[in-house]
Amino acid sequence: MNTLLVQIESILNSRPLTPLSSDPRDLVPLTPAHFLIGRTLMMLPSPQVNDSTVSVSRYMRTQQLKTHFWSRYYKEYISELQKRQKWHKDGRRLKLGEMVVVKDDRLPPNRWLLGRVTGLHPGSDGVPRVADVYTTSGTLRRAFNRLCPLPILETSVPKGGAC
């Protein structure tokens, strides 16, 4: 049980919060792990375990529970990032250079496919619905419903100058 809880803790602390820099080639986000250990967490790859196995060892059961937690957490976190405004409001649109999480349900635990928007492609009505995204594995073309922009933390200096 302790092993499973540590792995779940690792999953929770690996989620991307916001971009670390505005550099378009920098694909490293700020994560809760940065506050804990000063860098992103790394996890050794483990075999994928499906739910159809009836008798499994403790190790395989731990991996199965971790995979189940990851798949559920990943889907819920992505849907939280993709919250949309009502249709009568003009929502926030993707911008060039913005860091996004690319939705990919095949990713193993603790792996987030991150990228930067390098191009926008408008539809016949002039509204962009497809973007080119620069990732570590190359440039991908994805629809907006597969892209989740990371929130950008606004830093503001008080009107009196220094804090």
C-alpha positions as CSV (number, residue, x, y, z in Angstrom):
1,M,0.0,0.0,0.0
2,N,2.9,2.4,0.8
3,T,4.4,1.8,-2.7
4,L,1.0,2.6,-4.4
5,L,0.6,5.8,-2.3
6,V,4.1,7.0,-3.2
7,Q,3.4,6.4,-6.9
8,I,0.1,8.2,-6.7
9,E,1.9,11.1,-4.9
10,S,4.3,11.1,-7.8
11,I,1.5,11.3,-10.3
12,L,-0.1,14.2,-8.5
13,N,3.2,16.1,-8.1
14,S,4.1,15.7,-11.8
15,R,1.1,17.6,-13.3
16,P,2.0,20.7,-15.2
17,L,0.8,24.0,-13.6
18,T,2.1,26.8,-15.8
19,P,5.0,27.4,-18.2
20,L,8.4,28.2,-16.6
21,S,9.4,30.6,-19.3
22,S,8.0,32.2,-22.4
23,D,10.8,30.8,-24.6
24,P,9.1,28.8,-27.5
25,R,11.7,26.1,-27.3
26,D,11.3,25.5,-23.6
27,L,8.8,22.7,-22.9
28,V,9.4,22.4,-19.2
29,P,6.4,23.4,-17.0
30,L,6.3,24.4,-13.4
31,T,5.0,21.4,-11.4
32,P,4.3,20.9,-7.7
33,A,7.5,18.8,-7.6
34,H,9.5,22.0,-8.3
35,F,8.4,23.2,-4.9
36,L,9.3,19.9,-3.2
37,I,12.6,18.9,-4.8
38,G,13.4,21.7,-7.2
39,R,13.0,19.8,-10.4
40,T,10.5,17.6,-12.3
41,L,9.9,14.1,-11.1
42,M,11.1,11.1,-13.1
43,M,9.5,7.7,-13.0
44,L,10.9,4.5,-14.4
45,P,8.7,3.0,-17.1
46,S,6.6,0.1,-16.1
47,P,4.7,-2.5,-18.1
48,Q,1.1,-1.7,-19.0
49,V,-1.3,-3.8,-17.1
50,N,-4.9,-4.3,-18.3
51,D,-7.9,-5.0,-16.1
52,S,-8.6,-8.4,-17.6
53,T,-6.0,-10.2,-15.6
54,V,-7.7,-12.3,-12.9
55,S,-4.9,-13.6,-10.7
56,V,-2.0,-11.1,-10.3
57,S,1.0,-10.8,-8.0
58,R,1.2,-7.9,-5.6
59,Y,3.5,-6.0,-7.9
60,M,1.1,-6.4,-10.8
61,R,-1.8,-5.4,-8.6
62,T,0.0,-2.2,-7.5
63,Q,0.8,-1.4,-11.2
64,Q,-2.8,-2.1,-12.1
65,L,-4.1,0.3,-9.4
66,K,-1.5,3.0,-10.4
67,T,-2.6,2.7,-14.0
68,H,-6.3,3.0,-13.1
69,F,-5.6,6.1,-10.9
70,W,-3.5,7.6,-13.7
71,S,-6.1,7.1,-16.4
72,R,-8.9,8.6,-14.3
73,Y,-6.8,11.5,-13.0
74,Y,-5.4,12.3,-16.4
75,K,-8.9,12.5,-17.9
76,E,-10.3,14.6,-15.1
77,Y,-7.3,17.0,-15.0
78,I,-7.4,17.5,-18.8
79,S,-11.2,18.2,-18.7
80,E,-10.5,20.7,-15.9
81,L,-8.0,22.5,-18.2
82,Q,-10.5,22.5,-21.1
83,K,-13.3,24.3,-19.3
84,R,-15.1,26.5,-21.8
85,Q,-17.2,29.6,-21.3
86,K,-20.8,29.8,-22.4
87,W,-21.3,30.0,-26.2
88,H,-22.4,33.6,-26.1
89,K,-19.1,34.7,-24.7
90,D,-16.0,35.0,-26.8
91,G,-13.7,32.6,-24.9
92,R,-9.9,32.8,-24.6
93,R,-8.3,31.6,-27.8
94,L,-4.9,29.9,-28.3
95,K,-2.0,32.2,-29.2
96,L,1.2,31.6,-30.9
97,G,3.9,30.5,-28.4
98,E,1.4,29.3,-25.8
99,M,2.2,26.1,-23.9
100,V,-0.4,23.4,-24.2
101,V,-0.9,19.9,-23.0
102,V,-1.7,17.6,-26.0
103,K,-4.4,15.1,-25.1
104,D,-3.2,11.6,-25.7
105,D,-4.9,8.7,-23.8
106,R,-2.1,6.3,-24.6
107,L,0.5,8.0,-22.4
108,P,2.0,6.1,-19.5
109,P,1.8,7.5,-15.9
110,N,3.7,10.7,-15.2
111,R,4.1,11.5,-18.9
112,W,2.5,14.7,-20.2
113,L,2.8,15.5,-23.8
114,L,3.6,19.2,-23.8
115,G,4.1,21.6,-26.7
116,R,4.1,25.1,-27.9
117,V,1.7,26.5,-30.5
118,T,3.6,27.4,-33.6
119,G,0.8,27.9,-36.1
120,L,-2.9,28.4,-36.3
121,H,-5.1,27.2,-39.1
122,P,-8.5,29.0,-39.6
123,G,-11.5,27.2,-41.0
124,S,-13.8,28.4,-43.8
125,D,-15.4,30.9,-41.4
126,G,-12.1,32.4,-40.4
127,V,-12.0,31.0,-36.9
128,P,-8.9,28.9,-36.1
129,R,-9.8,25.4,-35.0
130,V,-6.5,23.6,-35.7
131,A,-3.0,24.3,-34.5
132,D,0.5,23.2,-35.2
133,V,2.2,22.2,-31.9
134,Y,6.0,21.9,-31.4
135,T,6.8,19.0,-29.1
136,T,9.9,17.1,-28.2
137,S,9.1,14.5,-30.8
138,G,8.4,17.0,-33.7
139,T,5.6,19.2,-34.8
140,L,2.1,17.9,-34.6
141,R,-1.1,19.2,-36.1
142,R,-4.0,18.9,-33.7
143,A,-7.6,20.2,-33.4
144,F,-8.3,22.6,-30.5
145,N,-10.4,20.0,-28.7
146,R,-7.2,17.9,-28.3
147,L,-5.2,20.9,-26.9
148,C,-5.4,22.2,-23.3
149,P,-3.7,25.5,-22.7
150,L,-1.8,25.8,-19.4
151,P,-2.8,28.8,-17.3
152,I,-0.3,31.6,-17.3
153,L,0.4,33.1,-13.9
154,E,0.3,36.9,-14.0
155,T,3.0,38.6,-12.1
156,S,2.2,42.1,-11.1
157,V,4.3,44.7,-9.3
158,P,2.4,47.0,-6.9
159,K,2.1,50.6,-7.9
160,G,4.6,51.8,-5.3
161,G,7.5,50.0,-6.9
162,A,9.1,47.3,-4.9
163,C,7.2,45.0,-2.5
